[in-house]
Amino acid sequence: MQCPKCQSIADDFHTSSGETLNFCRSCKGLWFDREELVRYCQAEQTMLDVLSRLDSAPPTSFHCPRCTDTSLVLCHS
């Protein structure tokens, strides 16, 4: 997958819970496909924390590389 932010190639990143995420080594971006975030957070017991951050996450000018009608948000840990 091509990173929507810096255009580098994003690698697959395999979590301990079995999810395969996309990670850009260049800009450190991490992408979850639809439902991956929910499954990952349930497995990691961090869903409420992540969801509370998403509610206040500012939108970016970047679009999802798979569904271009969806804008990405910026969520820091």
C-alpha positions in Angstrom: 0.0 0.0 0.0 1.2 3.5 -0.7 1.2 5.9 2.3 -1.4 8.6 1.7 0.8 11.1 3.6 4.4 10.7 2.3 3.8 8.4 -0.7 6.3 5.8 0.6 5.4 2.1 0.6 3.7 1.1 3.8 4.6 -2.4 5.1 2.3 -4.9 6.7 2.6 -5.0 10.5 1.3 -8.1 12.4 0.0 -7.5 15.9 0.1 -10.0 18.7 -3.7 -10.3 18.5 -3.5 -11.5 14.9 -4.4 -8.2 13.0 -2.5 -7.1 10.0 -2.1 -3.4 9.9 -0.3 -1.1 7.5 2.7 0.9 8.8 4.8 3.5 7.1 8.4 3.4 8.2 9.1 6.8 6.7 6.5 8.9 8.5 5.4 6.4 11.1 1.8 6.3 10.0 -0.3 3.4 11.1 -3.6 2.5 9.3 -6.5 0.3 10.3 -8.9 -1.0 7.7 -12.6 -1.0 8.5 -13.3 -3.0 11.7 -9.6 -3.7 12.3 -9.5 -0.9 14.9 -12.4 -2.4 16.8 -11.0 -6.0 16.8 -7.5 -4.7 17.7 -8.8 -2.7 20.6 -11.0 -5.4 21.9 -8.1 -7.8 21.9 -5.8 -5.2 23.5 -8.4 -4.0 26.1 -7.8 -0.3 25.0 -11.0 0.4 23.0 -12.4 3.1 25.3 -9.2 5.0 25.4 -8.7 4.9 21.6 -12.3 5.8 20.9 -12.2 8.8 23.2 -9.2 10.0 21.3 -10.9 9.5 18.0 -13.8 11.7 19.0 -11.5 14.7 19.3 -9.1 13.7 16.6 -8.7 16.5 14.0 -9.4 15.6 10.4 -6.5 15.7 7.9 -6.3 16.5 4.3 -5.3 12.9 3.5 -7.7 10.4 2.1 -7.9 6.7 2.8 -5.8 4.9 0.2 -8.5 2.2 -0.2 -11.7 4.3 0.0 -10.9 7.8 -1.3 -14.2 9.3 -0.1 -13.0 8.9 3.5 -10.7 11.4 5.2 -8.1 10.3 7.7 -7.9 11.7 11.3 -4.8 12.4 13.3 -4.7 10.5 16.6 -1.7 10.7 18.8 -1.0 8.4 21.7 
